[in-house]
Amino acid sequence: MVLTTEIVWQEREVILTQHVLSFSNVGATKIIDYIPLAEITDVGIFGSGLQQKESKLSNRRNGNKKQGFESGRLSEDDGSENLQSNGGYALQIITVPDGHNSGRTYRLKADSAEACHDWVADIQKLSKEASAKRMLEELPGSLDRARMLATIFYMSDYTQMFIASLIILNFILNAASSEILPEDGTHLAMIFEDVEIAFTAIFTLELIINLFVNWWKPFFNDSWNVFDLLVITASLLAFAFQNLPGFSLLRLIRVFRVLRVFKKLQSLRRIINALTASVMPMMNAFAVLFLVTAIYAILGVSLYRDQSPVHFGSFSSAMFT
């Protein structure tokens, strides 16, 4: 028996709907296979060097978007070739083990990176929506259904971007208020006060929805949620007891609201998480540096305190020297 790296690509028509990704022979109307989108566990770009029979995506998708579906053609390749040698790109779809496809892995080949990434993005989006709808249908209680609907709404990219925009806008208005410094009782000061109350109300509502979605333990396990809770609580106390001495200082905490944007924007959050993760390694490095410096300071005091009492007269002075 001779083992080869030959790849055979089979030509297929592919239709992506809101619920399934179906396959048929070119020119035929009969579906020969399909993947329920709710049963997809992972979809992404696959590398080269495939060693089994796979499917190949055509040069471009037809781009038909009628009645909630789009179609594309899979063309067949016979013979030995490599993904990179032909300039192709493959996407890989993994299904659940106990589903319709019994955990089967599908690989579709595209002739351009752009087409491959477009298919991956479309399948990921529709797969998430289909999974959320299936979970919603399987939930028995009305409270669970309400929490699932709130999760879909709150965790959507549009909602998170909208909240992040409000946080940035609130920070800009705080900066403008600090620059203008309107006098108390003036019309402009009242406008800034009303806008601040509106922002506080919106952020309070967002905190309540977040607490409802991530009820109790998941909510408090996230340090960003705890930070949100502290900032919003301080803002509410400042408005409720603004005439009492000391409570007005809590309003200064509102400037820290802008830090919440790091939670909403994933790219910024990765930077903060990386900086936080580097704190302990940096502390270890400073500890080693302190020990080495302390050793040489002790030696300096022992050897040079008589020659240079100003620089080596004591341990503390030798440390700074």
Phi, psi and omega in degrees: 000134181249126178266134179231168177255027182292137179243128177246118181260130183259135182282130182217150167268135183236134177234124178254115177250188179285349185236327185221160169245109188251155182234143175212162175291153182297128179084354181260159179255349182277131177282124180262342178194155177206158179237116172296127184297332180289347182256013176272123180268332182201144175214133183191184180281134180252149183278191182267180176081031178294146184230034176208172182288125183232184177245152183238131178277144184286178184304320182209156174282151180293336177076014178289124179230076182241132178055039172080021176223164173221150186234159176206166182247138174256121182259154187266141174235122176253135178114180184270127175203166180240149181302315184288324181294331179263005180069023184266165178223141184240145172247147183240134180240123179250133183252166182289146183296326185257023181259197182298324183264003175055041177076014182293147177254129179251142176230127181241134185255136178241154181271357179216150179294324181297314179297320180296315180293325178297315179297318179298315181297317181294317181292319178299314182298310182291329179294318178297317179296318180294320178296318179295319179294320179294318178298322179294322180290331183274350180286129184280321188266154180292327179294318178296321178295318179296320179293322178293318177297320178294325178294315179299318181290313187288323185273000179292152181298323182295318180294316181294321178291324178295316179295318178299322178295320178295320179297315179294318179296320177297321178294320179297318179293323176297319177294320179295321178295322178291332179281317183282322182051065179293144180287147180299136178092348179282164181297320180294321178296322179293325177296312178299321180295316180294320179296321179295321177296319179297315178297319179297320178296317180295316181291329176293317177298319178296322178294320179296316179297318178298319178293324178291320180290313181253068191297123171061264189298312177300328180293311185280347175284343179265116183296330178294323177294320178297319177298316176302316182298316180295316182294314181293320179297317178297321179294318179293319178295323179296321179285325182287326183236043185291340180272350180274143180294137178096323182289333179296335178293338179295339180293341178293337182291341183298335180294339180280356178301328183298336178294340180292343180293337177294331177287324185282325182260115188298322182296318178291325181294324178297324179295314180296318179297323178293319178295319179295319180292338181273356183296309182296315175301323178292322177297320177297319179296318178295325178295317178296317179298320180295317181296317179296316179296320180296321178299312180291331177293318178296318177296321180296318178296318182293326187263327191236014182293329179282323180286324182219078182295335180293318184267332184231024181285338179214168181296318181295316178294324178291327178297316180286332178292000000 
